Amino acid sequence: MWPASSCYPPPAAASRWRRPPPLWPALVNLWRGESDWRTTARNPGSGAYGIPQALPGSKMSAAGPNWQNSASTQIAWGLSYIDGVYGSPGAAWAHSQNQGWY
């Protein structure tokens, strides 16, 4: 995992994401705002958990049994969620900017 202050994921992470470079800033900004890219981030109001702030966090078990502390598992689940609900990180980021949540 790279530091939250980084602007872009390292090439190895990016290749796992299979997302073109123009989509990285939206995803980086989205999850920086949601969790600061911390695997153990918890929203005290809603209980949302992890990098993508899954609600409930246990939803991420669909991506792997180590969902509570694995950045790779949380990122895989989060990207699948974004693809299924918004179609792209850019659309999820735009929704977050307009609604205050995604």
N, C-alpha and C positions, 0 to 999 in steps of 0.2 A: 504494500500500500504506500502511496506517495503522500507527502505532507499536504494538509488541507490548504496551505498557502500556495501550492503549485497551481499554475494556470491550466495545464493540460496533463492528462495521464501519460505515463511513459509508454514508449512504443509497444512493449510486451503486453501491457494492459489493454492498450488500444486495439491490438490485433485480436485479443480474446473478445473484445466487444463487437468487433466487425462493424464498426461505425466509421464513416468517413470523418476526417478531421474537422470539417465545418460543423459537425454536430457536438463536438466535445465541449465548447464553451457553454452551451445551453445546459448540458448535463452537469458539468462541473458547478455552474452557478446554482442550478436547482438543488443539488444535494449539498452544496456548501451551505445554502440557506436552511435546508431541512435539518441537517445533522452535523454539519462541518466535517462530513465524511467519517464520522465516528461510528464504529460498529455497535457500540453500546449506548448510543444516544437514545434517550427516552423523553417523549413529550409528557410533561407532568399533567397536562390537562386532559389529553386524549388517551395516553398510553401508547401512542405510536412508537415504533422501535426501529433502531438500526439506521443504516445509511439511507435507505429509501423511505424511512418512516412508515413501515407497513403497519396496518391496523386491522386486526391484532398482529403483533410481530410473528406469532406462530404460523401465519400464512406462508412465511418464507421457508417453512419446512418442506414445501413442495419442491424447492430447489436444492435441498440437502439437509441432512440431519444436524449439521454444524451451523445452522442459521443464526444462532445467538452471538457468534463471535467470528464468523468467517466473512471477510470482505468480499471474497470471490462469490460465495453463495448469495450474499445480500445483493451484490451488483447484478448477478444473473437474474435473480428474482425481480429486482427493480426494473431492469431493462425489459423483461418479459411483460411486466405490468404496464410500463409506459407504452410499449408497442401495442398491446391489446386495447388499452383505454384511449390513448392519445395519438398513436401512430408514429410519434417521433419525440425525441427529447426536446426539440424546439417547440413543439405544440404543448408539451407538458409544462415547459418553462413559461410559455405565453399564458397558459391557464393559471399557473401559480401567480404570475404577475398581476393578472386581472382579478382573480378571486381570492388570493391570499392562501391558497392550498392547491394541492393536486391530488 
